[in-house]
Every structure is written in structure tokens, then in C-alpha cells.
Amino acid sequence: MKHLIDPTDLTLQEIDDILCLAEKIMANRPAYAEAAKGKKLATLFFEPSTRTRLSFEAAMLELGGSVIGFSSANSSSAAKGESVADTARTIEKYADIIAMRHPKEGAPLVASMNVNIPVINAGDGGHLHPTQTLTDLLTIKETTGRLSDLTIGFCGDLKFGRTVHSLIKQLSRYQNMRFILISPQELKVPDYIKEEVLDKNDAPYQEVERMEDVIGELDILYMTRVQRERFFNEADYIRLKDSYILDLEKLKLAKEDLKILHPLPRVNEISVEVDKDPRALYFAQAEYGKFVRMALMMKLLGLSVDEKDSAKAGI
Ligand code: NCD
């Protein structure tokens, strides 16, 4: 049984296959309209979400399947004290595939160990977010044409941001990637990412505090929100929340073909005036997220479509 809990659960070839399938789907959406007919996705979200949950649901609906689920811990039996393992064992009886988001790191892994249907980690605490990583990869591939030879700046809350940890883990598997980690001292990337991911993959990186000092070197700027819900006290959050605000003034220092990514939601870290700059890709990125989740679910469910046959059938 294949699950997606950590980006490294997939080989580079499997990831490439998923991205290629997403490209095929984008180019010929009607051909995939019944690819998952009769299949049910369960979205088990114990933490807030807009894009991840709704793009998963839209993805399954666009594949001709259906969706069940809950969108907060309060509306599930978790509120009565049920364990993640028991919830997963129950849902296995109702659905063919699970997407789970949970505030506790490792919860989707526990679910995957208790069921015989694929489990996808849709974000576990401050740990990982592999489907956002696939979204980010597809965005980078579509807009730069490559997944190698890039200088990527990560900016903001690099300590608690699971999208950052996941994407660094994945990008450091590709050739000639250079990382610039831009954060306040208190929100630096955890040591385990530096030691077990960057150093192990011989990926060059530097840590800086000022965005202005490095923005001109970047091919990709990955902005993130300060993760309020992971702070131990509100005063620290308030002190750090506006550490970085990307605006048109700062963008004057950047390359003409910089790509600005953000997993969203945005709070203050990108000024709305930046949205109309052609380098701002974050809303396009959210759309890529739906197509890559369509491709991922097809792969995990072992589904395929013969585009020639569906053309013949007039689908
Ligand atoms: C991210 C998350 O949940 O980690 N959102 C998302 O899935 N696009 C980023 C965030 O919440 O800051």
C-alpha cells in the first residue's frame, strides 16, 4: 500500500510521473472527468484549511468521484476522545482514500499504519505538508521550465512552517539547488533540517536576516506567514508577525524573472500591491494544487486513462 506521508516516500521518478500526469490533465481535462468514477475521498481535517481541503475535494469531484469528510476536530468524534487510529479504521470502511490534516506531528502516519487504503498527509503540525510540496514543484516546473539549477529564498517563519520543511526536503534531492534562508533569529529552520536534509544532500545554504541583502540573487522567493497557532505565547507572535513585508519597493531589487510563491493564506507578509506584478504566482500556485492532487490520487488509487479511448468515447 502506497501512502504519502513524507515527500521522500516517493522516488524522484514517481514525483516526475505525478507532475507529468498533472500536466496531461491540465491539457485535456474532459478526458479525466470519469477517471475516479465510483471512488470516494475522505477529507479528515482536524485543523483549519481552505485551499488544501477544497482543492482535494474539487480534485476528486473533477475526476468523477465523490467526497465525504469533516472540516474540524469539533465536528468529529475526536471531540469525544476517539483516537486517530480508531477514526482511520472506521473511515476505511466508508472511503477509498484518505486525506488527513492534524495538529499533531505524525498523526497521518499513525492513520496509515492502521488501514489498507492510501493515506495522504495534508499537513501534520509543524512537520510536513507533502501535497503542498507537489503543488510548489508543479508551479516551479511550469514557470521556470526546470527543477534544477535554482537559487531559492525561503522567507518568514522557517521554524514552524511545515510547507518550508517539506519543500526543502524535496528540493535538496535535485541537482544544483542553492538555498537562502531568510528569517529572524527566533524563527530559523530547525537544526534537523540543516543536519539531516541540507548537509546530508550536500545542498549549499546560507542563513540571513535581511531580505533586501539577498533578494537580487533569487530565482524563487518562497514567502510564508508567521504560524500564530504554533506559538507558545501571543506576545512573541505579535513581536515577530511583521518581520517581513514584501512590497513593490523591495521588488525593485529583484530579478525581472523572479517567481514569488506563497502557500497561502497570506496575512501581512506580501503587500496586496504586489499581486498585480507578473512575478506574483501565488494564486496560480493554488490552482496548480488542484491538478497535482488529481494526479496524485489517480496514482495512489492505481487509476489511469487512455486519452485516445476517451476521445473515441467522446468523453
Ligand atoms: C499552509 C499550511 O497549512 O501549512 N497552507 C496551505 O496548506 N496552503 C501554510 C500556512 O498555513 O501558513
Boltz pocket constraint, residues with backbone or C-beta under 6 A from the ligand:
constraints:
  - pocket:
      binder: B
      contacts: [[A, 48], [A, 51], [A, 52], [A, 122], [A, 123], [A, 129], [A, 132], [A, 162], [A, 163], [A, 224], [A, 225], [A, 263], [A, 264], [A, 265]]
      max_distance: 6.0
